[in-house]
């Protein structure tokens, strides 16, 4: 049971970006305070053009459902990402929901990961500041939003 729980924790932290690890897609939350939202400041933060609900389409170029394969273990994880949404709001906040399926000997188990925080412009892209700590790079081009979580790319498509 413990190996399954450990695997689930690794998959969840990898997928949702709340590890707080320092790397290509994340910086320590101590580097900068989370930005204030439009509601708090009354000032636009440049998100109006990209504010929308986006549906998760792929992880590292792989279609969903997707189970990440770790280099030390050639077998796919028993936990799969089956769907997800990213809701970027014009007030400078975001929410993210990811649905998972765990395939176990006892059968299938479905569960959700729910996260939220603040979003602000960062150079030519954006940065997601997770409630509870950590931050992740976000780029938006046309109808595609890419969340770069420590080098793992989550591609979302704008819902119409």
C-alpha positions in Angstrom: 0.0 0.0 0.0 2.8 2.5 0.9 4.4 2.2 -2.6 1.0 3.0 -4.2 0.5 6.0 -1.9 4.1 7.3 -2.6 3.5 6.9 -6.4 0.2 8.7 -6.2 1.8 11.6 -4.2 4.6 11.8 -6.8 2.2 11.8 -9.7 -0.1 14.4 -8.1 2.8 16.7 -7.2 4.3 16.4 -10.6 1.0 17.0 -12.4 -0.3 19.9 -10.5 2.8 21.9 -9.9 2.6 22.3 -6.2 6.0 20.8 -5.4 7.5 24.2 -4.8 10.8 22.7 -6.3 13.2 25.1 -7.9 13.8 24.3 -11.5 13.1 25.4 -15.1 9.3 25.7 -14.6 9.2 26.7 -10.9 10.9 29.1 -8.6 10.9 29.2 -4.8 7.8 31.0 -3.5 10.2 33.0 -1.3 11.5 34.8 -4.4 8.5 37.1 -4.7 5.2 37.6 -3.0 2.1 36.5 -4.9 0.7 39.4 -6.9 -2.4 41.2 -5.7 -5.6 40.6 -7.7 -7.6 43.2 -9.6 -10.2 42.9 -7.0 -7.7 43.9 -4.3 -6.0 46.7 -6.2 -8.5 47.9 -8.8 -5.8 47.8 -11.4 -5.8 45.5 -14.5 -2.9 43.0 -14.6 -3.0 42.3 -18.4 -5.0 39.0 -18.1 -8.2 40.2 -19.9 -6.9 39.0 -23.3 -6.2 35.4 -22.1 -8.9 35.0 -19.4 -10.9 32.0 -20.3 -11.5 28.3 -19.4 -9.0 25.9 -21.0 -9.2 22.1 -21.2 -6.2 19.9 -20.7 -5.3 18.3 -24.1 -1.8 16.8 -23.6 1.1 16.3 -21.2 4.5 16.4 -22.7 3.0 15.8 -26.1 1.0 12.7 -24.9 -2.8 12.6 -25.4 -5.0 11.9 -22.4 -5.4 9.7 -20.5 -1.8 9.8 -19.6 0.3 8.0 -17.1 3.8 9.3 -16.7 6.6 6.7 -17.1 9.6 7.3 -14.8 13.1 6.6 -16.1 13.9 4.2 -13.3 10.7 2.2 -13.8 9.8 1.4 -17.4 6.2 0.5 -16.5 3.5 3.1 -16.7 2.1 4.4 -13.4 -1.2 3.0 -12.3 -2.4 6.6 -11.9 -3.6 8.3 -15.1 -4.5 11.9 -15.8 -7.8 11.7 -17.6 -8.9 15.3 -17.9 -8.3 18.8 -16.5 -9.3 22.5 -16.7 -7.4 25.7 -16.2 -9.6 28.8 -15.5 -7.8 32.1 -15.9 -9.9 34.9 -14.6 -9.6 38.6 -15.6 -9.3 39.5 -11.9 -5.8 37.9 -11.7 -6.8 34.6 -10.2 -6.9 31.1 -11.5 -8.2 27.7 -10.6 -7.1 24.4 -11.9 -8.9 21.0 -11.7 -7.3 17.7 -12.7 -9.2 14.4 -12.8 -7.2 11.2 -12.1 -8.0 7.5 -12.5 -6.1 4.9 -10.4 -6.2 1.4 -11.8 -5.7 -1.1 -9.0 -6.3 -4.8 -8.4 -9.5 -3.9 -6.6 -10.7 -1.9 -9.6 -10.7 1.7 -10.8 -10.8 4.7 -8.4 -11.5 8.3 -9.7 -10.3 11.4 -7.8 -9.8 15.1 -8.4 -7.0 17.6 -7.6 -8.2 21.2 -7.1 -5.8 24.1 -6.9 -6.0 27.9 -7.2 -4.0 31.0 -6.8 -3.0 34.3 -8.5 -1.7 34.8 -12.0 0.4 37.8 -13.2 2.3 38.8 -16.3 6.0 37.7 -16.2 8.1 38.9 -19.1 6.4 37.7 -22.3 4.4 35.1 -20.4 2.7 34.7 -17.1 3.3 33.1 -13.7 0.9 31.1 -11.6 1.4 31.7 -7.9 -0.2 28.7 -6.1 -2.1 29.1 -2.9 -0.1 27.1 -0.4 3.3 27.9 -2.1 5.1 27.5 -5.3 4.9 29.1 -8.7 4.8 27.9 -12.2 5.5 29.4 -15.7 2.5 29.9 -18.1 2.6 30.9 -21.7 -0.4 31.6 -23.9 -0.5 31.8 -27.6 -3.8 32.0 -29.5 -6.1 29.4 -28.0 -3.3 27.4 -26.4 -2.0 27.7 -22.8 1.1 25.9 -21.8 1.9 25.3 -18.1 5.6 24.5 -17.7 5.9 22.6 -14.4 9.6 21.9 -13.8 10.1 21.0 -17.5 6.8 19.0 -17.9 4.6 20.7 -20.4 0.8 20.7 -19.8 -1.0 21.9 -23.0 -4.5 23.4 -22.5 -6.9 24.5 -25.3 -9.3 27.3 -24.9 -12.9 26.2 -24.7 -15.3 27.8 -27.2 
